[in-house]
Amino acid sequence: MQLAVEISLYPLKDDYLSVIKWFIQRLDQYPEVRRLTNGMSTQLLGDYDAVMALLATEMKAAHEQWGKGVFVCKFIPGGVNLDHSE
């Protein structure tokens, strides 16, 4: 089953942009998961288990590396067309 996730990271640091860029670069290490980023969030699309494993690994890494930060996620089982726009 496919899974689409919209994720936003809000680092509790003054230099928040470098933390967000670091996190997005780490997401790109998973070629089996498609990533699309805009000014408000990042969307991920891929196999359900692969996406959930990626999130578990990379969210933990972000907290270990940078300390406190807030992740806000929306999960859509079955996936969505990330290229759709109106």
Backbone torsions as a table, in degrees:
resi	resn	phi	psi	omega
1	MET	NA	142.2	177.0
2	GLN	-83.9	154.7	176.6
3	LEU	-139.4	132.4	172.1
4	ALA	-109.9	137.3	179.1
5	VAL	-132.2	132.6	168.9
6	GLU	-104.7	125.3	-175.2
7	ILE	-131.4	137.1	174.2
8	SER	-126.4	138.3	178.2
9	LEU	-113.4	129.1	177.0
10	TYR	-119.8	87.7	179.4
11	PRO	-67.0	140.4	178.6
12	LEU	-92.8	62.1	-178.1
13	LYS	-142.6	153.8	176.7
14	ASP	-64.6	-41.5	-178.3
15	ASP	-91.1	58.9	-172.7
16	TYR	-68.4	-30.4	-178.1
17	LEU	-64.0	-38.0	179.8
18	SER	-66.6	-34.2	177.7
19	VAL	-67.5	-44.2	179.4
20	ILE	-63.0	-44.8	178.4
21	LYS	-61.6	-41.6	177.3
22	TRP	-58.3	-46.5	-178.7
23	PHE	-63.4	-45.4	-179.7
24	ILE	-63.5	-40.4	177.6
25	GLN	-61.1	-37.0	177.9
26	ARG	-67.6	-35.2	177.8
27	LEU	-62.7	-30.1	-179.2
28	ASP	-71.5	-5.8	178.0
29	GLN	-80.1	2.5	-177.2
30	TYR	-117.3	85.2	-175.4
31	PRO	-64.1	-19.1	-180.0
32	GLU	-80.0	-7.7	179.2
33	VAL	-115.8	126.9	179.3
34	ARG	-82.7	136.9	179.5
35	ARG	-122.0	135.6	173.7
36	LEU	-134.4	126.2	-177.5
37	THR	-121.1	139.6	172.2
38	ASN	-128.7	-169.2	-175.9
39	GLY	-69.6	-11.5	-175.4
40	MET	-114.8	-27.1	-175.1
41	SER	-164.6	177.1	174.5
42	THR	-121.6	136.9	176.3
43	GLN	-109.8	139.4	177.2
44	LEU	-121.8	143.7	177.7
45	LEU	-142.6	130.6	178.0
46	GLY	176.5	-170.0	176.8
47	ASP	-59.3	137.5	-175.4
48	TYR	-50.4	-51.8	-177.2
49	ASP	-65.5	-37.1	180.0
50	ALA	-66.7	-43.1	-179.8
51	VAL	-65.9	-44.0	-179.3
52	MET	-66.0	-38.0	177.0
53	ALA	-65.1	-42.5	177.0
54	LEU	-58.4	-47.7	-178.8
55	LEU	-62.7	-43.4	179.5
56	ALA	-60.3	-45.2	-178.2
57	THR	-67.7	-49.0	-171.5
58	GLU	-80.2	-30.7	174.6
59	MET	-68.1	-40.5	176.7
60	LYS	-63.1	-44.5	179.7
61	ALA	-60.6	-39.8	179.3
62	ALA	-64.3	-42.9	178.9
63	HIS	-66.9	-39.0	178.1
64	GLU	-66.6	-39.8	-176.6
65	GLN	-76.7	-41.5	-168.4
66	TRP	-117.0	-6.1	-179.2
67	GLY	83.7	-144.3	-173.7
68	LYS	-67.7	139.2	175.9
69	GLY	-166.8	157.2	-177.6
70	VAL	-110.9	130.4	171.9
71	PHE	-108.3	132.4	174.2
72	VAL	-119.1	124.3	-174.6
73	CYS	-130.0	148.1	169.0
74	LYS	-123.7	133.5	-177.4
75	PHE	-115.8	130.2	177.7
76	ILE	-125.0	100.9	177.7
77	PRO	-65.6	144.2	-177.0
78	GLY	92.0	-15.4	176.9
79	GLY	78.6	173.6	176.1
80	VAL	-143.9	165.8	175.5
81	ASN	-81.4	106.5	-177.8
82	LEU	-69.7	-15.4	-179.4
83	ASP	-88.9	-6.1	-176.5
84	HIS	-69.3	137.0	172.5
85	SER	-150.2	156.9	179.5
86	GLU	-117.8	NA	NA
